[in-house]
Amino acid sequence: MAVAPSGLENVVIGPTAISCVDGDAGELYYRGYDVRDLAREASFEEVVWLLWHGDLPTAAELARLRGELARQRVIPHRTAALIDTLARIPAVPMAALALATGMLGVDDPASRSVTPSDELQSALLLVARYPTIIARYERRRRHLEPVEPPSNASTATAFLTMLRGSPPDPVESRALDVLLIVHADHELNASTFTARVIASTLASVYAAVEGALGALSGPLHGGANERVMAMLEQIGTPERAEPFIYGLLAQKKRIMGFGHRVYKTEDPRAAILREVCLEFAQHRQHGRGWCDLAMRVAEAVWQARHLYPNVDFFSAPVQHMLGIPTDLFTPVFAMSRVAGWTAHVMEQHAHNRLIRPRAEYVGPPPRRFVPLAARG
Ligand code: CMC
């Protein structure tokens, strides 16, 4: 039996028609559309439809999806009560989101069905309700009243409104919209692979998404964005960037938000979010500092190691400027990626075969059992 390379690097485990990463060219396509075009021209909701259905929506289809998402944003009573409990204890927000996801499954009568129409409906509930869950959790832990979901708003606007208690301005709303677009899917990253492995046992969308959340939370994956912000805060000012980075590298530490398994050139999502960061900083004078600092850190890492920033790097200052608390950065990533995870679960179930690889056994050879009393 051939042994796959460490970390399954460059191993192609099967087909997907959802997204494609060209690591050498630094390109990302959702269903054949360049993510740069989508970030410039489309909305997050158009991307959600694209990932689920394979084509961009017509105006009528988009209106229907927006309406459905807006109607479904209200969360069931039991999920709301669970969030309120979790907000009273020092829970990790990603763990709280995973528990709330389990509860959403309990309240969804279709949660155990793997038929395409039921799975699509569950996917819609997840995308609709994640903004409400995350915003409610944040407000409750700050001892504030939760804000009802606005009746006719985009995902980005609804989330910021529920988080803050007042609607964002159009520049803020668009900045978050673009951030959600670039996070929506990324081929077989660790969390999507996890979701597909779980789905391959014919477990539910909710089970797959709970597992994916766990994989996303780690600092080598989606959890990197929170560490990036902590690092920027620790560095503090642009002139301290270079010594700080060289110091970390001298200690053989990893710089969060840099490097990538697949991209050998710039991650296109990082380039898009760098532009959002610069535009946003111009719009908000107070933001300029974070953007300048991030640019200096990127320069220092390039000089020191020739590593490019990945999506998590500029996501951190953008989310910070939007007033999102640092420990909600990864849940916001999940608020978008849940669209991709659910698209992959549906694709997996359309042509399912159990994912069950082998391991190369390197433990002791067969040996005689020693009874407890005879062990020294
Ligand atoms: N800082 C310092 N050195 C690095 C970094 C980094 N961020 N990334 C890679 N390297 C070095 C690494 O030390 C190794 O050097 P050497 O060959 O001398 O030992 C070389 O580059 C190859 O690294 P690797 O660990 O074999 O690469 P990988 O493909 O296994 O890891 C990665 C990819 C993303 C886990 C890694 O680049 C990393 O740890 N980055 C920091 C965490 C991060 O930003 N994660 C977000 C990933 S992208 C978005 C997402 O999926 O959430």
Residues whose N, C-alpha, C, O or C-beta is under 5 A from the ligand:
A	BS01	CMC	N189 P219 L220 H221 G222 A224 K253 R254 I255 M256 G257 F258 G259 H260 R261 N310 V311 D312
